[in-house]
Amino acid sequence: MWYDTVELYSGFSMSARIKEEYLSERIYSDRSKYFDLLEFPTHFEIETINACNARCPMCTINEWNKEEKMMSEILFNKIVDELSEYSSTIKRVNLYRDGEPLLDLKLEQRIKLLKSKKIKEIAISTNCSLLTESRSKELLESGLDMITMSIDSLDKSTYEAIRVNLNFEKSINNVKNFLRIRNELGSNCKVWIRMIRQKSNIDEFDQYEKYWLETGLLNTSLDRVYYHNIFNWGGQLNGFDGISENTEKLLPCVALWSLMPIFANGDVPMCNVDFNCNHKMGNLFESSIKEIWTSRKFSDARDSHMNSRKSDYQMCVNCNVWEEVPPKGATTTVSSQYARLLTPLPTSS
Ligand code: SF4
């Protein structure tokens, strides 16, 4: 066993070790790498633009309080310089946060710059409405490694009620064209086709998955068709109507040990859910990524999560954004295995 016998007799120490083991196993798939997580983020979400052409009910866009719409070249280049020093440990750089990344016409240029600095995986997540054939080709040729495509239903009226302002047929065609072009170019770009599962599409997933597999366009060693349950944005989503229980209440949040979101104005919020930067950890015009990641503010947030005081941060109390969904065919997840170890035993009366 990774923790020693003495610690097995100390409730606090054992649970702290279980939490560390959980975090490193979930982030690195290696339970011995906990201290590496404290050095530098493994994942980034860089918001190069914070606008969107859709108005989905599960998004907080109507509450955004963001003045800077577009990230400047100066800031982007500073971030890239800092990332390049950690290219061997960074797992993924996502070029989006709160918005539609294809509205950024410099996106391909930014991907090329990151690839020239040996960043292993550059990803975007898109609503697919602007994924034309020419844009698909440019993205693939720039070196994009991964794309998440949000298609929430195969029923036109359900889709258009969720992806407000978008056209069902156009989005589906764009997905298929992207896959065809990817295959023709022999690119290894991973395609993840994702449904945000919610009440209106709750029974659709099996048919949805079958549909995409039967297109014959997927590369089963690269691609994935999956769902993510609708989440509550840390209690900040007006009218949230959930479909799942939070099973990870006793576990620390993986975001605080792995992910740094960066907004267009250089602000670093506590996590991906903190869309209005209520908990500002720093600003990249004033500090480096490393300084912010190892700052007192981040360490205080981690301490709260490690010591069962998530409620120090109101957003964290019922947040379910990082809950794990079991892989296909599996009934448990890494988090549920660890959550069980932390559940207090019932007291005998
Ligand atoms: S639990 Fe807290 S830190 Fe984690 S994503 Fe939710 S709000 Fe952010």
Residues whose N, C-alpha, C, O or C-beta is under 5 A from the ligand:
A	BS01	SF4	G234 C253 A255 C271 V273 M315 C316 C319 V321
